[in-house]
Amino acid sequence: MVKKTTFSPAVRPGTVVEFMHGDQPQLAWVLEEASGKLRLLTINKREMKLPTARLLPWHGPSLSADLSRQDIQNTLNEHQAVRGEILAGLDVMELWELAQGEMEAAPLSWFADLLWEEASPDQLAALGCAMLQAKTHFKFRPPNFEIWSAEKVALKMQQKAEEKAREAVTSAGLTLLQNLWSAYSQGRTPQIPVMAPELSASLEQILRHKIAESLDDTESKIWTAISKGLPDQPHLALLLSQSWGIIPRHHNYHLDEADFAWGNSWSELFSNEINVLKDHFTNQAAASECDEFISIDAITTRDIDDAFRIEKSESGYTLSIALARPDIHWEFGSPLDRAVMYRATSLYLPEGTSHMMPEQLGTGLYSLIAGETRPVMIADFSLDNEGRLLSVTPRTAWITVKDNITYENADAAIENGTDDSLVLAHQLAEKLIKHRIASGACVIRKPEPIVTVSGEGAQSSVEISLKEPSPRSELVISEFMVLANSGLALWAKEHDVPLLHRTQDIALPQESAGIFTEPAAILRTVKLLLPPTLETNPKRHAALGVPAYAPITSPLRRYTDFINMAQVCTYLSDGTPRLDKETLNQLAIHLRMRIQAVSAVQRFRPRYWKLVYLAKQRKQFQSAVLVEETGPMATLAMPHLQVNVRAPKKMLGDKLYPGQRFQVNFSRIDPLTNEIRLGEALEE
């Protein structure tokens, strides 16, 4: 119901009126009125013209129009004081409780009748001002006041509280960020202003979300406001947070951007699901079918997901590759599965390792640890005497790995001929790589720097050493894994089992095939390649020299391999793969995005630490080799660090050629912005 509005008599000279100025009512005296237009003298002693329609729907009293300016001013001041006293004694919330539910809207006089028998002009004006201020309960639509419902009032109150909180955060943030930036710029400890704990927590959250590039709309507006006037500095939020001390120096912001939880504490949320898997494992464990498999890994490897055994007959080779089966008791679609899928891949960084799987499973229950019985999928490969693939037969089993051998020990055994099985494996691996190169494979071999970080935060120190190569044992594992992934891809194609394939179906020139070790040749060859694509159609992988390639050999480390393992094993047990091709295509879209995000951490973080290492000795000369000279810039490679740097050609001399060697140092290195500038270059 809407109360009918009654209008007051027309104003005349000598009438006290009010009008809205900005967001506040202002008192004024009518000096003249003509054809709906007024000339007013405001309480601030200012003359102005105003249409009558702009007046608030309460006015009076009407006094003599012949008063002097001083008398007018005194009159306005007196009424302002009286109205202020009345306003202070009003409880508009009580008035709203009386009115809400009774009326939808009403004029001011109706509300005044609830409080007074006959309201004076000052009482009406005071009540009008009070209701204008109560924006959470009333809406002024001249000449009436709408009465908000209880539900709308609750929403308005919430919005008001949120706005008040935002204003408080913005105000505190402006002061805090200015102090933090000033301290950072001057290299001193900041003086943190005193603030309520909730304000501190809100500002910390905004900074962390900005580092992760995950601000919501509200946070984004606050960040824009509180960072106003600060430099447009890359990683500003990170630098401010470090100045504040809420995150340490060398913080891995790539993890934040990828939303990847470091360590293993994330798995605590899924302890019940993990315990159920452990129970299933214990209840369904079968006797070991074979104890002749061996694995070859780095000495630090804990997530062991492949092992092999090999035999030789007159007709050729029989190679059996056993792969870990974390899918055997897995509940796909469960909260744990969604968390593992979101992690997408394990990360191996200089500061440590963070596994895709909960460590209880990935480095424990399903890892192919020597002496422990484990569920596996075994792929039996039959090859002729020249190493050409004849057949692939996958099957499931439980096995006990005989030995976990390091690359170094396996390499020594092959070189010295002390292990017939390893010698045979190396013999086959040499034939496999020969066939791949004949099929166009591009094999890159380069030094592998080992970046070691000790300590944390400002106490972190970096050391870099070159890994001692184990060429024979590394060849065995690399070729056996390529064989497993390509061989099972062909088997799946033959049996209509959809898998996730890595494809690189491009034409490469004949000179791109071979083994490349020189930096210039490596760069020239890599520029011919395109990144592989994740898809469900089996196609050629040009750089590997295989007709199809479906990653399956690292199910403990990569979700793509985990999915492919489940596809093969459900087909072997049920005759039907777990997912059809259309469903797998939808999954591939999501996985591509997550793999790209998480892989960025693996790509950029080691380089960060390499630049930290170089920055501490930037004036020391490093060995470098020219790998490319195009346009005004040249590219130098530092093979011992696997870092490239671009420099103006004029710094290097007049006669340049690929392979030319220099000693270089640097004028500036900023690991955070990935900036590296050459200082000097002396030809060797």
N, C-alpha and C positions, 0 to 999 in steps of 0.2 A: 504494500500500500504506500502511496506517496501523498503526503500532506499538501493540500492546496496552498500555494504561496500568495500572501497578501503583500503588496508593495507599499512602502512608506511614501508620504507626500513628497513632492518634488523639492529638491534643495533650493535654497536661496542664499544671497549674500548674508554672511553672519552665521552660517551653519558650520558646526564642527563635523568634519568627515574623515574617513580613512580610505586609503587606497594601497594596493600592493606595490611595493618598491623592492625589486629583487625578490627575495623570498620572505619579506617581512612586511606587516602592515605599517603604514606611516600616517601620523596625525597631520591634519591640515585645516585651514580656515578658508571658506569660500569668500573671495573678494568680489568676483563678478560672475554672472551666469548669463549666457546668451545663446539661444538656439542649440541647447544640448552641449555647449562647450563652457568650461569653467576656467577661471583664473584663480589659482590657489596660492596661499602663503603657507609653506610647510613649517613644521616645528623646528626645522633646521634653518629657518629664516630665509628660505629660498622661494622666489616666485616661480610658478610654472603653469603651463596650460595643460588641461586634461579633459578628455571627453567624459561626459557624465556617466557613460556606460562603464568607465574604468573604476568607479567608486565601489567600495564594498557595501553590501546591502544593509548597513546600519549607519545611521548618522544622527547627529544631534549632540547637545541641544542647539537650538537656533537662537542666537542672541542678536544684539543690535549690530547693524552693519556699519555703524559710525564709530566703532572703537578705534583708538589709535593703534599704531603698529606695536607699541610696547604692551598695551592692554591685551592685544590679540596674542602676543607671545606669552604673556603671563597666564592667559586663559588656557592656551594649549598645554602649557607646562603643568597647570593644576589638574586638568583632565587626564593627562598622561600619568601623573602620579596616582590619582584615584583609581584609574583603570589597572595600573600595576598592582595596587594593593588588593583589588577585587580578584584579579587573575591569580595572585598567589594563594588565595583561599579556595579556588575552584578545584574540584576533583572530576575531570571530564571522563575518567574511566568509570566512575560510578554512574555518570550520566549515560555512557554508552551501554552499560549493563541494563539500565532501565529502558533504553530505546531499542536495542537490538532485538530482532524478532518481532517487534511491534510495527515498525515502519521501515521502508526501504530508503526513503529520503524525506526531508522536511526542512522548512525555513528556520532561521535562527530563532524567531519568536516562539516557535513550538517548543524548542528545547528550553528557552527561557521560562516558559510557563510551568515547566517541571520543577523549577528552582524558586521562582518568585511569583507573588500574586500580580504585581505590575512592575516590570523591569524598567529601570531608568536607562537613558542612553549610555551611560558609562557601564552599567551592568551588561547591557547587550553587547557593547563593543569588547568588553573584557572576555565575555563568553565566546564571542566570535573569534577573538585572537587565540584563546585556549584551544578551540576546536580546530583551528587552522594548524596549530602546532601538533595536534594528535593525528599525524598522517597515517599512523598504523591502524586507526580506528574509524576515521571519517575521511571522506573525499569531498572537497568543496567544488561543486559545479554550480556557479552563480545562477540564481540566488539561493540555492538549496545546498544542504549538506547530505551526501549519501552516507548511509550507516553500514559499515562493513559487517558481514556475518562473522560468527566466531571462528569458522574455518579460515576465512580470509585474513582475519586479524592475526591468527596464529602464524600464517604464512608471512604476513607483513612484519610481525615481530621477529621472526626468524631472519628475514632478509635484513631488517634493521640491525640485528645483532651481528650478522655476518659483515655488513657494511662497516659497522663500528670496529669490528675486529680487523677488517682490511685496512681501515684508516690508521689504526694503531700500529699494525705491522708495517705499513708504508712509512709512517712517521719515524718509527724506530729504525727501519731499514735504511732510510736516507742517511741518518746519522752514523749508523754502524758501518755501512759500505764506504762512506767517505773516510772514516777513520782507518778502516782496513786498507784501503788503497793508498792512503797517505803513508801508512806504516810500511806497506810493501815497497812503495817507490823509494822510501828513505832507508830501507833495510833495517828497520827497527821493530821491536815488539809493540803491537798496537795497545792502546788504552781502550778496553772494551767498556762502552757505557753500560750503566746499570739498567737492567730491563727485567720485566716479569718473565718467569720461566717459560710461559706459553708463547710469548713473543719470540724469545730466543729459539724455541723449538720450531716455530713457524718459519723463521728466517733461515734456519739451518736446512729445513726441508726444501725451501725454495732454491737455495744454493745447490743442494744435492740434485734436485730435479733438473736444474739448469745445466749442471755438469753432464747429466745423462740425456739431455735434450728431451725431457719428458714432462715439461711444464704443462699444466692444464690451462684453460682460458683465464681463470682468475689469477693463477700464479703468474702467467705471462704478463698480465696487466700490471701486477705489483712489481715484477722484475723490471719492466720498462720504466716504471716510476722511480724505483729506488736506485737504479743504475744510471739515471739521467745525470749527465755531466761527467761521467767517468769515461775513460778512453775506450774506443771501439777495439778492445784488445782481444785477440783469440784466447780462449780459455780464461776469460775474466773471472767467471764464477769459481773456477778451480784455484786461481791465484788468490782470490779473496778468502776462500775456505782454508787454504793453507796458511794465510796470514792470521786468520782467526784461530787456527789450531784444531779445527774440527776434522780435517783429514791430513794425513801425513804428506811429507814431501815424497815425490815419485809415485804418488797415487795413480793406480791404473784406471784412468777414466775410460779406457776402451771397454772395460768390463761393464761400467755403468751404461755406456751407450748401447751395448749389446744386451743389457739386462741379464747378465750371466752371473749367477751366484758362485763365488769362488769357494774352494774348499769342499768339505763334505757335510757341513752343518745343515745345509738345505734338506738333506735326506732325513733329518730327524722328524720332520712332519709326516713321513711315510713309514714310520717304524713298524706300525701294525701290518701294513702290506708286505714289508720286507720280512717280517717274522713268519707270515703265511707262506711266502716263497721258500723260506728256509725249511719249514715243516714239509711242504710238498717235496722238496729236494730229498730230505731224509727218508720220507715214506716211499718214494718212487725210485730211489737209487738202485741201479742194477749192478750185477757183477761185471768186472772189467773184461772186455773182449780181447784186449791186446795191451801189452806193456812195452812195445818196441818203438813207440813214437818219441822223437826228440824235438825240442824247440831251440831256436837260436834268436836271442834278443840282446839288447843292451843290458849291462849289469844292473841298471837302475829300474828296468821294466818290471812292473808288478801286474799289469793287466795283460796277461799272456793269452792271446786268442788264436794262435795257430801252432801246429806241430806237424811233423811229417815222418814218413819212413819210405825207403826206396829199395827196390830190388832190380837185378839185371838178369835177363835170360838171353838165350840165343836170338830170340825174336825182337828183343828190345827192352824197354824199361817199364816197370810198374811203380808208379809214384802215388802214394796215398797221403793226402793232405787233410788233417783233422782240424776243424774249426770249432771254437767254443759255441755253445748253444744256450745263451741266456733266455731264449724265447720259449724253452721247453715248458716252463710253468708260468709264463708271463700272462697277465691279464691286460690285453690291449684295450685302450679306452679308459683305463682306470686313472685315478689322480696321479699315481706314480708314473704311469706310462706317459701321461700328458707332460709331466715335469721333465722326464728324460727326453722326450721328443723336442721340448722347448730348448733344452741344453744343446741338442743336435750333435755335438762332437766333444771329445776331450780336448783340453788345452794343455800344451807342454811349453811352459814359459821359463825364462831364466830364473824367476823367483819361485818356481815350483810347478806342480802339476795339479790340475783340477779335472776329475774324471766325469765323463758323461753319466755313467752308472753310479749308483751309490757304491761306495768303496766296499761295503760288506758283500756286494755281489760281484762288481767288476774286477776287483783285485783279490777277492776272496772266493766266494762260493763257485763262480763259474770260470775263474781263471785257471788255465791249464798248468797248475803247479805240479812239479814232479812228485810222484809218489801218492797223489790224490786222484781218486776216481771221479771222472767228470763226464757229463753228457756232451756229445759232439756230433757234428755232421761230417762224415768222411766222404771226400771226393776221390774216387779211384781213377787215376789217369793211366791209360795205356798208350805208350809211345813207341815208335819204331827205333831202330838203332841209330838213326840220324836225328832223333828228337822230334819227329813230326807226330802230332797228336792223332791218335787213331780212335779213341773213344773216351767218354767221361761217364762215370756211374756214381751218383751220390747216394748215400745211405746214412741212417742214423745209428748211433751206437753209444756205449759207455766205454771209456778207455782210461788207462793210467799212463801218463807220460813218464818215460824212463828217466829223462834228464833235461834240465833247463840249462843250455850251454850259452855262454857269452859269445859275441862276435869275435872277440880276440882269441879265445881258446879254440873256437871252431876254425878260425883262419889258420892258426898255428898247426892244428891237426891236419888240415888239407895240405898245407905247404910241406909238412914233414911226412905226410902219408901214413899217419899213425891211426887213422880211423877210416876203414874201408867204406863205410856208409857215407861219410861226409865227402870223401874223395869221389865217390860215384855221383853224389848229388852235384858236386861242382862240375864234373864232366858233363852231366846233362844240362846244367845251367848254361854252360858255354855254347852248347848246341842250340838251346832255346833263344839266346840273345842273337846268335848268328841268323836264325830264321826271322826274327823280328826285324833286324836291320835290313835283311833282304826284302822285307815287306814294307820298308819305308820308315822304320822306327828312328826316332831322334833321341839318342841317349846322352844325357848331360851329366858329366862328372866334374865336380868342383870341390874345393876345400870346404870343410865343415867347421866353422868356428864354434866353440863351446863357450857360451856366455854364462858365467857363474855370478850370482848375486848373493852376497852375505850381508846380514844385518837388515834393519828395517828403517824406513823413513829417512831422516837426515843422516843416520848412521850407516846407510847402505853403501856398500863398496862393490865394484864390478871388476871382474877379471875375465880376460878372454884368452883362450888357448885353442890351438888347432887339434881337432880330433885325430887321433892316430887311425889311419884307414885300415879296414879289414876287407880288402877288395874281394877276396875269394868267398868268404862267408856272406858278405853283403850281396854279392852277385847271386848266390844260391837263393837267399830269401826273396830278393826283388824279382827274380825270374819265376820262382815258384808261386809268388803271389799274383803276378801278371797272368800266369798260366791258369791259376784257380779262378780268378775273376773273369777271364775271357772264356775259358773252357766251360764254366757253369753258365755263362751268358748264352753260349751256343746251345748247350743242353736245354736251357729254359726255352729258347726260341723253338727248338725241335718239338718240345712237349707242350707248347702253348701256355707256359707259365709266365705271366707278366712280372717283370722285375724293373727296378730303377736302374737305368743304364747311364754311364758317363760316355757321351758321344762327342766326337770331334771330326765330323765328316767333311773334311776340307782337302783340297788338292795341294800337295807340297812338291816343290821341285826336287829333282833327284839328289841334288847336292845337300839337301837337308837330312838325308838318311846317314846314320853313322854315329860314332862316339865322339863327343866334343869335350875338350878339356881346356882349351885356351879361352880366356875371357872374351876376346873380340869375336871369336867364332861362336861362342855361346850366345852372346847378345844378338849377333846377326841371325842365328837360327831361331832364337826365342821370338824375335820380331815377326817371324813368319807364322807363328802359331796363334790360334784363337783359344780363349778359355773353353774348356769342355762344358757341355750342356747336360743337365740332369733331365732325362725323359724316359718314357716307357717303351719307346721304339728302339730295338737293337740296331745300332749302326756302327760304322767303323770309328775307331779311335786312331787318328792318323799318327799322332806323336808316339803312341805305343806300338804301332804297326800290327794291330789286331783287328779282326772283322767285327768284334763286339766286345763290350767290357761292362760288366755289372759288378760294382764293388760289394763284396760279401765277406772278405777275409778279416775284417776288423769289427765284428758285431759288438764287442765290448767298448769300442771307442767311437763309432760313428753310427748314427741312427739309420742312415741309408743302408748300411751293411746289415744292421739289425733287422730292418724290414725285409730285405732280400733273403736273409736266413729264414725268417718265418715263412716267407712265400714258398721256398723250396721244401722246407720240412713239413709244412701242412700238406703240400702236394704228395710228398712221400708217404705220409700217414693216412691221408683221407682221399687222395686222388684228385683233390681240388685245392688250388691255392687259396690262401686266406682272403686276399683282396682281388677283385676283378680289375681289369685294366682301367676302366673309367674311374673307379675309386682311387686307384693308385695314381692316376693323373692328378686328381684333386689334391692328394697328399703331397705330390711332388711340388706343386705350386707353393704350398706352405713351407715345405722343407727348403726349397731354394732360397727363400727370404731369410729363414733362420740360419742356414749354413753361411750365407753371405755375411750376416751380421756378426756371427760368432767367429768366423774365419778371419774377419778384420782384426780381431784381437791377436790371433796367432801371427798375422802378417806384420802388424805395426809394433807390437810390444817389444819383440827382440831388437828391432831397429832402434827403438827408444834407448834401450840400455847400451847398445853399441855407441850411440851418439853421446851418452853420458860418459862412457869410457873415453871416447875421443876428446870430449870437451876438457877433461882433466889433463890432457897432454896434447892440446891442440898445437902448441909450438914445436913439438917433436916431429921430426920428419917420418912419414910413412911411405911404404912402397906402393906405387900405383902404376897402372898400365892403361894406355889409351885404347879405348874400344870402339869409339865412334867420333867422327868429326863432320857435322852437318851444319850449314849456316854459320853464324858467328860463334856458336858454342861447340865445345867438345865434351865428351863423356869419358871420365876416368874411372876405372874399377880398382878396388882394393880387395883382391881375392882372399887375403888372410882374414878379412873382416866381413866379406860379402856385402860391401857397401859401395855404391856408385855415387859419384859427385860430378856435377856439371861446372864448367869453367869457361870463361872467354878464351877463344883460341889464341888471342894475342898474348895471353899470359904464358903460353906453352912454347912459343917460338914460331918460326916461319915454316919449317918443314915438318909436317906431322904425318904419321902413318899408324894404322892399327898395329898394336903390339909394342909400340914405343913405350919405354919405361921411364918413370919419373920418381923423384922423391918429393913429397908434398907435405905442407903443413897448412893450418887453417887460421883465418882471421876471426871467424865467428862460427860458433856451433850452438844451436838452441834445440835440445832434444824435444822440448814440448811442442814447438811449432815445426819440427822436422826441417829446420834450416841449417844448412852447412855451406860455408863459403870458403873457397880456397884462398890461402894467404900467399904462399910461394910455391913454385913448381920448378925443380931442377932436374934436367934430363940426366939419367944415369949414364 
